[in-house]
């Protein structure tokens, strides 16, 4: 039984294996419930595995995303920190730069303030110095003037002796019968002195050289006893001449004063004498009284064998009182100024300044008297004898009589002196400190300084240019000026010319000249599109009343649509605007200082306007270069109105064949369209069409009419 069941099972398996494809193809395989559950469980398990896998992959992706985000965040933080650090560094650099700029600005301000303070102090000092100088000119100080003098003296000299004593020796001098007669002699002197003049006061000192020559005659009687023969000899000198010479060098100290051309000096002179000599000449008569004879007898007349050029001895020093009175010779001997000058001669007592003439001349009378006894000759007999001789052996100067003989000197005469003026410390003239005018030009309405003005200054009376035309900005201008009255002429754009006068009365002052200029009225025009409000670049013609040609052609700014013009006062004006793509506008100008906001009305769809000033070569489609402005206006109109589409229509006159005119009008319209495309206008906004001679707007019988018919029109689509 078991075998039968086993065989059946094996056969079933074999049959199932062999017949499964056929059965499966023929009918669906039955799926038992257990097998379905198992498949479902496997599918579920697989699904969960895939889910877990996806979850793991998602978690991994999430982790990687978080990790990337974290890395990105860290990188961002790092970049942020670096940026913050860099910003902080840049900020620090900016702060440092700002601090340095502020410091530099402060230093510049301090330097400028210091410079201005120094300049102000310098100007104030210059004013003080000039005022002091002017005060000294008005109240001049007494000037000290120095001179070196070279003087020559000539005159009468005398050595006045006072004989006191008796002849001691072989005989006596009979003073009662003595006779002395002073003859004197010539004297000469040379002065090399320094002279100081202070106002009227004079002082003089230096070196004084003088030579004195003086002669005196003497008459006296002397006796001599010859003890050998007991005879008495009497010697009678009745004309003994003694000549004495004296050379002295001295130091004068003189004081005095000068008034006008006259002056005087008094003082003392201290001299030291140099060894000089004397000489004697004369005769004597000898009478003998001999006891052997009752009456005296004469032995005859003998020549004195006197001394020649014998040395004399003087006491030192020789002090003399001296006086001098004289006058200046400048007004006669000194070179005079230019005879054409107002002062052709110096006044009495006036001397020309050093540099014109510095040599002066004087003449004077003088007197010098020695107050001290200058005789220093040792005591000696007036005459000497040999022991056994009758005649006089030699004679001595009578100044040696007994040592008490006094000698006083006298020197009087005339003096001529040349003075060499020593230039003292001359005070330099102090120039007057400059005066300044600070110009500033402001608007008379706003009182604000003008950006640019042109200023010229001239003397009010002379008309001479004091300051050539200079451009002045908001900071003004500082100009040095002389004293006087001045007129300022000022010009500035958009302002009426201004003239102003000012005066500078005192040196060193600063005059602030502020010129307020009245602004001229300016016509301001702004052109916009009435619909869009956008600016319209347009040509604005300003016409005078009754004149067809425009007085001004203005072009508005493409960005703002504005223009301005200063019009001449007087005429009446009107505005004409014929801008492509807009209705023509004509309006009167009520006030030349108005600000006009003009709104142009753009042409509507279906409207037609003619392109003015568009020129072609004769009978050709080539556009001439002088049409550039018209083409550019058309381009700007299309560029500012992108919603507008146009048709370009060409027209001709009736001259020529119809076909040729049609072809010409087509070509010209297409050339205009081509130009606009090249300028940047989209081709789908443009159409071109030629209509030949079919639509004239004027007669073709005149040149002007035919010219009007040859045109290009724009139709708004």
WOMOJO-V62503 format. One line per field, one symbol per residue. ss: DSSP state (h for helix, s for strand, l for the rest). burial: 1 if it has 9 or more other ideal C-beta (glycine too) atoms within 8 Angstrom, else 0. Layout:
ss=???
burial=???
This chain:
ss=lhhhhhhhhhhhhhhhhhhhhhhhhhllllllhhhhhhhhhhhhhhhhhhhhhhhhhhhhhhhhhhhhhhhhhhhhhhhhhhhhhhhhhhhhhhhhhhhhhhhhhhhhhhhhhhhhhhhhhhhhhhhhhhhhhhhhhhlllllsssssssssssssssssssllllllllllslhhhlssssssssssssssssssssllssssssssssssssssssssssssssllllsssssssssssssssssssssssssssssllsssssssssssssllssssslssssssslllllllsssssssllllllssllslllssssssssssslhhhhlllllllllllllllllllllllllssssssssssssllllslllllllsssllllllssssllhhhlllllsssssssssssssssssllllllllllllssssssssslllllslllssssssslllllssssssssllllsssssllsssssssslllsllssssssslllllsssssssslslllssssssslllllslllsssssslllllllssssllllllsssslllllllsssssllllsllssssslllllsssssslslllllssslllllsllllllslhhhhhhhhhhhhhhhhlllllssssssllllllhhhhhhhhhhhhhhhhhhhhhhlllhhhsssssllllllllllllhhhhhhhlssssssl
burial=000000000000000000010011000000000001001000000000000000000000000000000000000000000000000000000000000000000000000000000000001001101101100100000000111111111111111110101010001011000101001110111111111111001111111111111111111111111100001111111101111111111111111101000111111111111001111101111111010000010000010101100101010001111111111111100100100000000100101100000111111111111101011010000110100000011111111111101111111111111111100000000000101111111110000011011111111100000110010100011010100111111101001001011101001110101011111011111111110000111111111100000010011110001111101000001111101111001000100101010101011000011010010100001010001001101111111110011111111111000000111111111111101110001000111111111001010100001101101111110
